[in-house]
Structures are given as structure tokens and as C-alpha cells.
Amino acid sequence: MSKQDSQFFNIFSLVLGILILIAILLFALARVVGKNTQSAHVLTDPKYLAEVESNLTTGRVAVAGRDNSALAIVPAAGAVVAELAIPTDGPGVYEQVCGACHLNGIGGAPKSSDRAAWAPRIAQGKDTLYKHAIEGYNGKQGVMPAKGGRVDLSDDLVKAAVDYMVAKAQ
Ligand code: HEC
């Protein structure tokens, strides 16, 4: 290596070293600045927090013995909520609930117009029919869900629906 070459090499290495040092310093500076501004800002930004909150609600589960009131489903203001009207009499319950299965015999349900299917059931006595309709019943034909799946109905309403259905099948 000539003298000139080695001189150039030395200066070149020095410049390279200085550049690398500057890069490291800039990186460190960026970290320090970012720590005090960006992340702190994100953690207190109400929009960001609301976003996180709304993402969390999808995975929430009610826990027994804790305050679960935050899980209550609150319809948005002004939203039209299609409430499932609670029927008020036997025929109403039949139309809205029981008929789903009993009108056409879905899932093994005895058709409400099928006298032959109902005769042996009616022969069990009304009390048994009431009990099976209210508490649910696992028979040979299929599964009769408690209150036809509408557990919000009163026992009396379900009894009225049984009366209505039995009257149709007699
Ligand atoms: C998801 C379908 C379904 C709905 C909804 C439903 N049932 Fe049933 N129900 C059945 C099936 C299936 C059976 C027959 C069970 C068997 O005997 O295997 C049955 C049987 C019955 C019986 C005869 C029970 C017995 O002891 O033989 C009565 C009474 C009855 N349902 C009343 C009702 C009433 C009242 C409603 C509405 C509140 C209703 N069901 C809604 C499926 C349904």
C-alpha cells in the first residue's frame, strides 16, 4: 500500500466511524423523544382508549358474583329496537311460539291438527301436558323445549297455549 492509500484509508475509516456514531445517537434520541411524547400521548388519547374499550366489549363474559352491569346491552340512542312482543293469550302464544314447531310438525312435534297424534298425549291428562310444556320434555319423537324456548312467558300463558292446542286437536 502506498502512503497515499493508507492515508485515504485512515480518513475513510474515521468518517465511517463518525457516521455510525451519529446514526446511533440519532436512534437513541428518537427513542427518548418517542418515549416521552408518542406512547404517553397514545395512552391518554380518549379516542384511542374508546377504541380499545369497544374492542374489549366483544370478548366480555359475565362472571358470577361480580358486578356485570357494564355488560348490559344498551341500545344506541334513537335506535329502533324490535322488541319481541310478549303475547297475552293462548292463541297469541301459539301463533308466535309453539306454532313454529307444532303447526307443521317440525322436529317431531305433534301437529296441532293431528288428532291421532294428540289423543294419547291428551289421555295423559292436562297436568302432564302442562308440566311437559312448561318444564320441557324429551320424548320419543323429539325435544320439546321448556316453554317452547320462550322462558320469559308466564306459566299461565303456556298453559293457555296448551289448552288452545289441545282444543284444536280434539
Ligand atoms: C322447537 C320446537 C317446539 C316448539 C317451539 C314447541 N314445541 Fe311442543 N313439542 C315439540 C316436540 C318435538 C314435541 C314432542 C316430544 C315427544 O313426545 O317426543 C312436543 C310436545 C309437546 C306437548 C306434548 C307433551 C306430551 O307430554 O306429550 C305439548 C303439550 C307441547 N309440546 C306444548 C307446546 C307449547 C304450549 C308450546 C309453545 C309455548 C310448544 N309446545 C312449542 C317441539 C316444540
Boltz pocket constraint, residues with backbone or C-beta under 6 A from the ligand:
constraints:
  - pocket:
      binder: B
      contacts: [[A, 93], [A, 94], [A, 97], [A, 98], [A, 99], [A, 100], [A, 101], [A, 102], [A, 106], [A, 107], [A, 108], [A, 109], [A, 110], [A, 121], [A, 124], [A, 128], [A, 129], [A, 130], [A, 132], [A, 133], [A, 137], [A, 138], [A, 139], [A, 140], [A, 141], [A, 142], [A, 143], [A, 144], [A, 145], [A, 147], [A, 148], [A, 149], [A, 158], [A, 161], [A, 162], [A, 165]]
      max_distance: 6.0
